[in-house]
Amino acid sequence: MLEELLIHKPDDPIEFMINHLKQNNDDAPRICVLGPPASGKTTVAMWLCKHFNAIRVSQETLLFKEVLMQTEEAKAYKERNQKIPNALWANLIQERLSNVDCIKQGWILEGFPENQEQAWILQSSGIFPRHVVMLYAPDTVLIERSGGKRLDPLTQEVFHTTFDWPSDPLVQERLVKPEDLSEQEVSKKLLEYHRNFPEIFHIYQKVLKSINADQPSVDVLSQVLAFVQTRHRSAAPFTPRILFFGPPGSGKSLQAELIAQKYDVVNICCGQLLKEAVADNTKLGELVKPYIDSGCPGRAQQETLFSWSPATSRGCGWEPRCVDPDLGVALHHPETPWEPGPLGKFMENSTETILRGKNLFVCMLDTQFG
């Protein structure tokens, strides 16, 4: 949402955010599938559309399947065998991706952007993919593939006379050979692609993965799916908050000290806070003294921990060491949502398990005997 605010700079930010939350599906796929001719872009894009129930956007769909404001103008260039201007392509893409189905279901952009200018125009319009799949293969393989490429005009699926021939006789009968697939034409397109590739790679390098298309299609598709399902790490400011707890002798103090030094966070020792509160004869000290005298400091630690919140701990994160030996639970800040995370690692004399929340890490040190 912040990204959209910065791009569009609306006059009424509150209304813009409300509409964004009503319309946008932040989990919907936004994927570009790029690569040289005959690398399998259409096959990958159509498979991703079926898998995610997303909308496929390509040159063919923009020119022949959609009714957009500038479709006829683009078709006129095509009929005169003239190159369609980058700005016109970008306008067609922007108009199509702004439709409700693309916003709700997500989109797979096939073969766009083709060059640096298209990428910049799309970015200035607020269109930036979350994942860019860059297919590659040797030129000799691509030229050989292009000779056997066949297209189903009904479904727009791509087949090959050698590697992927359909079993349905009806499909076989209606397959056609795409235009402009002579070896000379393919070599010309490859030359243009290699000239534009470095600039596109530089623009999208943080969200791009190159995948070898010269392997079985099942392997290509599995690698593509594994990549597009990943989430990129946020560069937003992060204030860590860490809890260490465990039985006596498990190393809470040592681990907390090392973490505090390495990440420059405030090291809060609950036992030390209790002693200081009692020694200073504060109201809090009077409150916790009976717990300490009775040999049950767990409740006192809880009262002390959440009463101690100086400004320094808010700026660089805090790291209390605390355990309630009676209850056997970590003390959790009431305003911090957390849930168990998948990370668990065996250490040389201890088992470290991380319970992970937005900014909260709970470390349990469990001593191994024997």
C-alpha positions in Angstrom: 0.0 0.0 0.0 2.8 2.4 0.8 4.4 1.6 -2.6 1.1 2.6 -4.3 0.9 5.8 -2.3 4.4 6.9 -3.3 3.7 6.1 -7.0 0.2 7.6 -7.4 0.5 10.5 -4.8 -3.3 10.9 -4.4 -4.9 14.1 -3.3 -6.8 12.2 -0.7 -4.5 9.5 0.8 -7.1 8.1 3.2 -9.7 7.6 0.5 -7.0 6.1 -1.7 -6.0 3.6 1.0 -9.7 2.6 1.6 -10.2 1.9 -2.1 -7.0 0.0 -2.2 -8.0 -2.3 0.6 -11.5 -2.8 -1.0 -10.1 -3.6 -4.5 -6.6 -4.9 -4.2 -5.5 -8.4 -3.4 -2.0 -8.1 -2.2 -1.4 -11.8 -2.5 -2.4 -11.9 -6.1 0.4 -12.9 -8.5 2.2 -10.1 -10.5 4.6 -12.0 -12.7 6.6 -11.2 -15.8 7.7 -14.1 -18.0 10.6 -13.0 -20.3 13.0 -14.8 -22.6 14.2 -15.1 -26.2 12.0 -16.5 -29.0 11.0 -20.2 -28.7 12.2 -20.3 -25.0 8.8 -21.4 -23.8 7.3 -18.2 -22.5 3.8 -19.0 -23.6 3.9 -22.5 -22.1 5.1 -21.2 -18.8 2.7 -18.2 -18.7 -0.4 -20.4 -19.5 0.6 -22.9 -16.9 1.0 -20.2 -14.3 -2.4 -18.8 -15.2 -4.0 -22.2 -14.7 -2.2 -22.8 -11.4 -3.0 -19.3 -9.9 -6.2 -18.6 -11.8 -4.5 -15.4 -13.0 -5.0 -13.4 -16.1 -2.5 -13.9 -19.0 -1.5 -10.7 -20.9 0.5 -11.0 -24.1 0.9 -9.4 -27.5 -1.8 -11.7 -28.9 -4.3 -11.1 -26.2 -3.8 -7.3 -26.3 -4.3 -7.1 -30.0 -6.8 -9.8 -30.8 -8.7 -10.7 -27.6 -9.2 -7.4 -25.8 -11.2 -4.3 -26.7 -9.1 -1.5 -25.4 -9.0 2.2 -26.3 -5.9 2.0 -28.4 -6.3 -1.5 -29.8 -7.2 -0.4 -33.3 -4.3 2.0 -33.4 -1.9 -0.8 -32.5 -3.5 -3.1 -35.1 -3.0 -0.5 -37.7 0.8 -0.5 -37.1 0.7 -4.3 -37.3 -1.1 -4.3 -40.6 1.4 -1.9 -42.1 4.2 -4.2 -40.8 5.5 -1.3 -38.7 6.9 -1.6 -35.2 4.4 -0.7 -32.5 5.8 2.2 -30.4 6.9 1.4 -26.8 4.6 4.0 -25.4 1.6 2.5 -27.2 2.4 -1.0 -25.9 2.8 0.4 -22.3 -0.6 2.2 -22.6 -2.3 -1.0 -23.7 -0.7 -3.0 -20.8 -1.6 -0.3 -18.2 -5.2 -0.2 -19.4 -5.5 -4.0 -19.3 -3.9 -4.4 -15.9 -6.1 -1.8 -14.4 -9.2 -3.9 -15.1 -10.9 -5.5 -12.1 -10.1 -9.1 -13.1 -6.3 -8.4 -13.1 -6.5 -6.5 -9.8 -8.5 -9.3 -8.1 -6.9 -12.4 -9.7 -3.4 -11.2 -10.5 -1.7 -11.2 -13.8 1.0 -13.0 -15.8 2.7 -10.6 -18.3 4.2 -12.6 -21.1 7.0 -11.2 -23.2 6.9 -7.7 -21.6 8.8 -5.5 -21.2 10.9 -6.1 -24.2 13.4 -3.2 -23.6 14.5 -0.6 -21.2 12.1 2.1 -22.4 9.0 -0.2 -21.9 10.2 -1.1 -18.4 10.6 2.5 -17.4 7.2 3.5 -18.8 5.6 0.6 -16.9 7.4 1.6 -13.7 6.3 5.2 -14.0 2.7 4.0 -14.4 3.0 2.0 -11.1 3.4 -1.4 -12.7 6.2 -3.4 -11.1 6.2 -7.2 -11.0 6.9 -9.1 -7.8 8.6 -11.9 -9.7 10.4 -11.9 -13.1 11.1 -15.2 -14.7 13.9 -15.0 -17.3 14.1 -18.1 -19.5 17.3 -18.8 -21.4 18.7 -21.5 -23.8 21.5 -21.7 -26.4 20.7 -19.9 -29.7 21.1 -23.1 -31.6 18.5 -24.8 -29.5 16.1 -21.9 -29.9 16.5 -21.8 -33.7 15.9 -25.6 -33.9 12.8 -25.3 -31.6 11.3 -22.5 -33.7 11.1 -24.7 -36.8 8.8 -27.2 -35.1 6.6 -24.7 -33.2 2.9 -25.0 -33.8 0.0 -22.9 -32.5 -3.6 -23.8 -31.6 -5.6 -20.8 -32.8 -8.5 -21.8 -30.6 -6.7 -22.0 -27.2 -3.5 -20.2 -28.0 -1.5 -23.2 -26.6 1.9 -23.8 -28.2 3.0 -27.3 -29.3 6.0 -28.8 -31.0 6.3 -31.4 -33.7 9.1 -33.2 -31.9 8.9 -32.4 -28.2 5.3 -31.7 -27.4 2.8 -33.1 -30.0 -0.9 -33.2 -28.8 -2.5 -36.6 -28.6 -6.0 -35.3 -29.6 -6.5 -35.7 -33.4 -8.9 -32.7 -33.5 -6.2 -30.5 -31.9 -3.6 -31.8 -34.4 -5.8 -30.8 -37.3 -6.2 -27.2 -36.3 -2.6 -26.5 -35.4 -0.9 -23.8 -37.6 2.6 -22.7 -38.0 3.2 -19.2 -36.6 4.2 -16.4 -39.0 7.7 -15.0 -39.1 9.4 -18.3 -38.0 12.1 -18.5 -40.7 15.6 -19.1 -39.4 16.6 -15.6 -40.6 13.7 -14.0 -38.8 14.4 -15.9 -35.6 18.1 -15.0 -35.7 17.1 -11.3 -36.1 14.8 -11.5 -33.1 17.5 -13.2 -31.0 20.0 -10.5 -31.9 17.6 -7.8 -30.8 16.8 -9.7 -27.6 20.5 -10.1 -26.6 21.0 -6.4 -27.2 18.1 -5.4 -24.8 18.6 -8.2 -22.2 21.3 -6.5 -20.0 19.2 -3.4 -19.5 16.1 -5.4 -18.5 18.2 -7.6 -16.2 19.6 -4.5 -14.4 16.2 -3.0 -13.8 14.6 -6.2 -12.4 17.6 -7.9 -10.9 16.3 -7.9 -7.3 13.1 -9.8 -8.3 14.5 -11.8 -11.2 15.5 -15.4 -11.6 17.1 -16.9 -14.7 15.9 -20.5 -15.5 17.4 -22.8 -18.0 14.7 -23.6 -20.6 16.9 -26.3 -22.3 15.6 -29.1 -20.0 12.3 -31.1 -19.7 9.3 -28.9 -19.3 8.3 -30.5 -16.0 11.7 -29.4 -14.5 11.3 -25.9 -15.9 7.8 -25.5 -14.5 8.8 -26.8 -11.1 11.6 -24.3 -10.8 9.4 -21.5 -12.0 6.7 -22.4 -9.4 9.3 -22.6 -6.6 10.5 -19.1 -7.4 7.2 -17.3 -7.8 5.9 -18.7 -4.5 8.8 -17.1 -2.6 8.3 -13.8 -0.8 11.1 -11.2 -1.1 12.6 -9.9 2.2 11.4 -6.4 3.1 14.0 -3.6 3.4 11.8 -1.8 5.9 13.3 -0.7 9.3 13.3 -3.5 11.8 13.5 -3.2 15.6 14.3 -6.6 17.1 12.8 -7.7 20.4 14.2 -11.0 21.8 13.2 -13.1 24.8 15.6 -15.7 26.3 14.3 -18.3 28.8 15.3 -21.7 30.0 16.3 -23.6 33.1 19.2 -22.6 35.4 22.6 -23.2 33.7 21.2 -23.2 30.2 23.2 -20.2 29.1 20.6 -17.4 29.0 22.9 -14.7 30.3 25.8 -15.6 28.0 23.6 -15.9 24.9 21.8 -12.6 25.7 25.2 -10.8 26.2 26.5 -12.1 22.9 23.3 -11.1 21.0 23.3 -7.7 22.6 26.9 -7.0 21.5 26.4 -8.3 18.0 23.2 -6.5 17.2 23.5 -3.5 19.4 20.3 -4.1 21.4 19.6 -3.3 25.0 20.3 -6.2 27.4 17.6 -6.3 30.1 18.4 -8.7 33.0 15.2 -9.3 34.9 17.0 -10.5 38.0 19.1 -7.4 38.1 16.1 -5.2 37.7 14.5 -6.9 40.7 17.5 -6.4 42.9 17.7 -2.7 41.9 14.1 -2.2 42.6 14.3 -3.7 46.1 17.6 -1.9 46.9 16.1 1.5 45.9 13.1 1.0 48.1 10.7 2.0 45.3 7.0 1.2 45.2 7.8 -1.5 42.7 10.5 -2.8 45.0 8.1 -3.1 47.9 5.7 -4.9 45.6 8.2 -7.6 44.5 10.1 -8.1 47.8 7.5 -10.6 49.2 7.9 -12.7 46.0 11.6 -12.8 46.3 11.5 -13.5 50.1 9.1 -16.4 49.4 11.5 -17.9 46.7 8.9 -17.4 43.9 10.3 -14.5 41.7 8.5 -15.4 38.5 5.5 -13.2 39.2 7.8 -10.4 40.3 9.8 -10.6 37.1 6.6 -10.2 35.1 5.6 -7.1 37.0 9.1 -5.6 36.7 9.7 -6.4 33.0 6.7 -4.6 31.7 7.0 -1.7 34.1 10.5 -1.0 32.7 10.4 0.7 29.3 12.9 3.5 28.9 13.2 5.4 25.6 16.6 3.7 24.8 14.9 0.3 24.7 12.4 1.5 22.1 15.0 2.9 19.7 17.3 -0.1 19.3 15.2 -3.0 20.6 15.2 -4.8 23.9 16.3 -8.2 25.0 15.0 -9.3 28.4 16.1 -12.6 29.9 13.3 -14.0 32.0 11.7 -17.3 33.0 8.9 -18.4 35.3 10.1 -21.8 36.6 6.7 -22.6 38.0 4.7 -22.0 34.9 7.4 -22.9 32.4 6.4 -20.2 29.9 8.1 -17.2 28.3 6.9 -13.8 29.1 5.3 -12.3 26.0 4.7 -8.6 25.4 0.9 -8.1 25.3 1.0 -5.7 22.4 3.2 -8.0 20.2 1.4 -10.7 18.1 3.4 -13.8 17.6 3.1 -17.3 16.3 5.3 -20.4 16.2 7.8 -20.2 13.4 9.4 -23.1 11.4 13.0 -22.6 12.5 14.5 -25.1 14.8 18.2 -25.8 15.1 20.2 -28.3 17.2 23.2 -26.7 18.9 26.1 -28.5 20.5 24.8 -29.0 24.1 21.4 -27.3 23.7 18.3 -27.2 21.5 17.4 -23.8 20.3 13.8 -23.2 19.1 12.6 -19.9 17.8 9.0 -18.8 18.1 8.8 -15.9 15.7 6.5 -12.9 15.5 6.6 -9.7 13.6 9.4 -8.1 15.7 9.5 -10.7 18.5 11.9 -13.7 18.8 11.5 -16.1 21.7 14.5 -18.3 22.3 14.1 -21.4 24.4 17.4 -23.0 25.6 16.8 -26.7 26.6 19.8 -28.4 28.1 20.5 -31.9 26.9 21.7 -34.4 29.5 23.7 -37.6 28.9 
